[in-house]
Amino acid sequence: MRDVVSWRIATLLVLVSWVGGGVVGAAVAPKGIDQLREADLIVVGVIDKVVVEPERSRIERGFGNYDWGIYLTLNVKTVEKGEFSQPQIEARCFRVKSRRSATEYLSVFGHDPIPGVGTRVRVYLSRSGTNWNVVLPNGITPHDADTNETVWPDGSLGQAGELAGLSGLMYTYLLPLELWGLVFFVFLPVAFCVFRVVRYWRCRQGSDKEESESLG
């Protein structure tokens, strides 16, 4: 019994450290200028509006995974690559809202930087049907960024005020599914065994007391 409990505790410690490390360590390296220029569409414009909406994740599609969809409306000044003739374009970014498990944090956290209204930017976009998505993770750059050194991160773009209150890096069901599995298959069986042992000894002590009193 003691060996089984020790093995379960050791397994728990290993998995907890793995779960915590997964959330902290997951990231995608920023792309350099040459990689960003492979985008389907490149525009220079001024951000006119920022809209944030909670939505099902398009990256981790399992039920219970959510992102913040961040939609930028840009007044287009110049089209540097591709074809686009409208005065405005809506570009989608995202940030992670919550994940149901630790392993599903081992992908991408979303876009950064995402600047605010009035910022002049160059945006690198990929087509998804009739929609345009900002290239991950750093497809928004200063409008005059021409070298890898000025792409990421220089801090000059700032952060949209609409993003300040967004919560993120949370678990949809309070704990990751991996730990819920440990609760049901480790904690509860151990607690049940402890309860049975304590109950047994209390009954045994009660019987011994009654027997000694009867003999006395």
C-alpha positions in Angstrom: 0.0 0.0 0.0 2.8 2.4 1.0 4.7 1.7 -2.3 1.6 2.4 -4.4 0.9 5.7 -2.6 4.6 6.7 -3.1 4.5 5.9 -6.8 1.3 7.9 -7.3 2.7 10.9 -5.5 5.9 10.8 -7.6 3.8 10.6 -10.7 1.8 13.5 -9.6 4.8 15.7 -9.0 6.3 14.9 -12.4 3.0 15.7 -14.2 2.4 18.9 -12.3 5.8 20.2 -13.2 5.2 19.2 -16.8 1.8 20.9 -16.9 3.2 24.2 -15.4 6.2 24.1 -17.7 4.0 23.7 -20.8 2.1 26.9 -20.2 5.2 29.0 -19.6 7.4 27.5 -22.3 5.1 27.5 -25.3 5.8 30.2 -27.9 6.5 30.8 -31.6 9.6 32.6 -32.7 8.9 35.9 -34.5 9.4 36.0 -38.2 12.0 38.1 -39.9 11.3 40.6 -42.7 12.1 38.0 -45.5 9.7 35.5 -44.0 7.0 38.2 -43.5 7.3 39.2 -47.2 6.0 35.8 -48.2 2.5 36.9 -47.1 -0.4 36.9 -49.6 -1.0 40.7 -49.1 1.0 43.5 -47.6 -0.5 46.8 -46.9 0.5 50.1 -45.2 -2.3 51.8 -43.4 -3.7 53.5 -40.3 -5.7 51.6 -37.7 -9.2 53.1 -37.6 -11.0 50.6 -35.2 -10.2 47.7 -32.8 -12.9 45.2 -31.9 -12.4 42.4 -29.5 -14.7 39.3 -29.4 -14.5 36.0 -27.4 -14.7 33.1 -29.8 -13.9 29.4 -30.3 -10.2 28.9 -31.0 -9.3 28.4 -34.6 -5.9 27.0 -33.7 -6.8 24.5 -31.0 -10.2 23.4 -32.2 -11.2 21.0 -29.4 -14.3 21.8 -27.4 -13.5 24.1 -24.5 -10.7 26.1 -26.2 -11.3 29.8 -26.6 -9.5 32.9 -28.0 -9.9 36.6 -28.1 -10.6 37.5 -31.7 -9.1 40.9 -32.3 -10.4 42.6 -35.5 -8.5 45.7 -36.8 -10.0 48.0 -39.4 -7.3 49.8 -41.4 -7.5 52.7 -43.7 -5.3 51.5 -46.5 -2.7 53.9 -47.8 -0.5 51.7 -49.9 -0.7 48.1 -51.2 2.9 46.8 -51.4 2.1 43.2 -52.4 -1.0 41.5 -53.8 -4.3 43.0 -55.0 -6.7 45.0 -52.9 -8.7 47.9 -54.1 -10.9 48.9 -51.2 -10.2 51.9 -49.0 -10.5 49.8 -45.8 -9.5 46.3 -44.8 -10.4 44.2 -41.7 -7.5 42.1 -40.4 -8.0 39.4 -37.8 -5.5 38.9 -34.9 -6.0 36.8 -31.8 -4.8 36.2 -28.3 -5.4 33.1 -26.2 -8.3 33.3 -23.8 -8.4 29.8 -22.3 -7.4 26.2 -23.0 -9.0 23.0 -21.6 -5.6 21.2 -21.2 -1.9 22.0 -20.7 -0.9 20.2 -23.9 -3.1 22.6 -25.9 -1.1 25.5 -24.7 1.9 24.0 -26.6 1.0 25.9 -29.7 0.8 29.7 -30.2 -0.2 32.4 -27.9 -1.4 34.8 -30.6 -0.2 38.1 -32.1 2.1 40.6 -30.6 2.3 43.6 -31.0 -1.3 44.7 -31.6 -1.2 48.5 -31.6 -4.1 50.9 -31.1 -6.2 53.3 -33.1 -4.3 55.9 -35.0 -1.1 53.9 -35.4 0.4 53.8 -38.9 1.6 50.2 -39.5 2.6 47.7 -42.2 0.5 44.6 -42.0 1.3 41.2 -43.5 -1.8 39.2 -44.3 -2.7 35.7 -45.3 -6.0 34.9 -47.0 -8.6 32.6 -45.5 -11.5 32.4 -47.9 -12.8 36.0 -48.0 -11.1 37.0 -44.8 -7.7 38.3 -44.0 -5.6 37.1 -41.1 -2.5 38.8 -39.8 0.6 36.5 -40.2 1.6 34.9 -36.9 3.0 36.0 -34.6 4.4 39.4 -35.5 2.7 40.3 -38.8 2.2 43.9 -37.7 5.3 46.1 -37.9 6.2 49.7 -37.9 5.3 51.1 -41.4 9.0 51.8 -42.2 10.5 48.5 -40.8 13.0 47.3 -43.4 15.4 45.1 -41.4 15.1 42.2 -39.0 16.4 44.3 -36.1 13.4 46.7 -36.4 10.7 44.1 -36.6 10.8 42.5 -33.2 10.6 43.7 -30.5 11.3 47.5 -30.6 8.3 48.6 -28.5 7.5 51.5 -30.7 4.1 50.3 -31.7 2.7 50.2 -28.2 -0.5 48.2 -27.3 -4.1 48.8 -28.1 -6.0 50.0 -25.0 -8.8 47.6 -25.8 -6.5 44.7 -24.9 -5.5 46.0 -21.4 -8.3 44.1 -19.6 -8.2 40.8 -21.5 -7.7 37.8 -19.3 -5.6 35.0 -20.7 -3.5 31.9 -20.0 -6.3 30.3 -18.0 -7.9 26.9 -18.0 -11.5 26.6 -19.2 -12.4 24.1 -16.5 -10.4 25.7 -13.6 -7.7 23.0 -13.8 -6.1 21.4 -16.9 -7.7 18.1 -17.9 -4.5 16.3 -17.1 -4.9 17.4 -13.4 -8.6 16.5 -13.4 -7.5 13.0 -14.4 -5.1 12.9 -11.4 -7.9 14.1 -9.1 -10.1 11.2 -10.1 -7.5 8.5 -10.5 -4.9 9.5 -7.8 -6.3 11.8 -5.1 -9.8 10.2 -4.7 -8.5 6.6 -4.4 -5.8 7.7 -1.9 -8.3 9.7 0.1 -10.7 6.7 0.1 -7.9 4.4 1.3 -6.9 6.8 4.1 -10.6 7.1 5.1 -10.9 3.3 5.3 -7.7 2.9 7.3 -8.7 5.7 9.8 -12.2 4.2 10.2 -10.7 0.7 10.8 -8.4 1.9 13.5 -11.2 3.9 15.2 -13.4 0.9 15.2 -10.6 -1.2 16.5 -9.8 1.2 19.3 -13.5 1.3 20.2 -13.7 -2.5 20.4 -10.6 -2.7 22.5 -12.0 0.0 24.9 -15.3 -1.9 25.3 -13.5 -5.1 25.9 -11.3 -3.7 28.6 -14.3 -2.0 30.3 -16.2 -5.3 30.3 -13.2 -7.2 31.8 -12.8 -4.5 34.4 
